[in-house]
Amino acid sequence: MSKKIGVIVEGPTDKDFFDKHIKKQYPEIRGVKVVSSGTQRGQKITNKTKLNSRIQDLKDKSSCDEIYVLVDLDDKSCVVTEKKDFDIKMGLSSKDEVTTVVVSTELESWMQSAWGKSDKRTKEDLKKTFKIKSNKNVEENILKEFLKRKENIKPENNQSLCFFLKKLGIVSEDTKCK
């Protein structure tokens, strides 16, 4: 990978998922700089100033040429509309080096790609699978349970994961996303 790449994720557990799993499964992206958006645990990226500060830090301090901002689709129905609205709201429309990737449905759905089609899956599905009863530290507990299983995520089972890995050049453009 010749370009320096930065990734901004919504929260600290999403960053941990990258650092503890994705970078291990895909060693060619170990050099990718992953940062949390700086929002409180469980919150979405809504602060334009804070997000643009993170983008500038990735450019200035980490010399990133390309930056990806990962945002959850959640219960919204249209990836294209969500991306367009987010880019306008956050002032990213004119930044060629920044690409918004709308994750369907949540980053936890990428974990679920290990077992099948996961575009419409949520952390609630993983809570049931892993028999997690409490909502306290739910993201951390889901990640812990996922990591215990040592399963590989499968880009062909999640369109947003497949798109993201294609953008990074990790999977072939010919890879079929279900």
C-alpha positions, 0 to 999 in steps of 0.5 A: 500500500503506497498511500498512507490511509487514515480511518475515522470510526464512531467510537473506541470499540470500533477502533478496537475492532480494527486494531484487534481483528481487522488488522490481524485478518488483513496484515496488509492494512496494519499501517492504516491509522485508525482513530475514534471520532471523539464522540462519547461511547455509543454516540454517532458522529454529529460534531462537524468541528470535531470531525474536521479536526480529526481529519486535519490531524490525520493529514498533518500528524500522520501524513494520510493521503486518503481518509475514510469516515465510517458511519453507521446506516442504522435504521435509515433505508438508503445508503446513498442518501445517508452518505450525501446528507452526512457529507453535506452536514459535515462539510465533506462534499468538497474534500477529495481525499475524504471518503464517507463509507456508510456501514450497513447497518452497524460496524457490528454487522461486519462481525456477523459477516463471519456467519452469513449475510449481514447487511441488515444485522445489528448489535442486538442480533449479536447480543442474542447470539452471544447471550449478552443480557445487559446493555452496560458496556454492550459494545465491549462485551460483543467485541470480546465475545467475537474475538473469542471465536477467532472467526474471519469476517467475510466481505462477500457477506456484507456490501459495505465491508466489501466496498471498503476493502475494495477501496483499500485494494484488499479484495479484488474488484471482481469480488462478488458482494451478496 
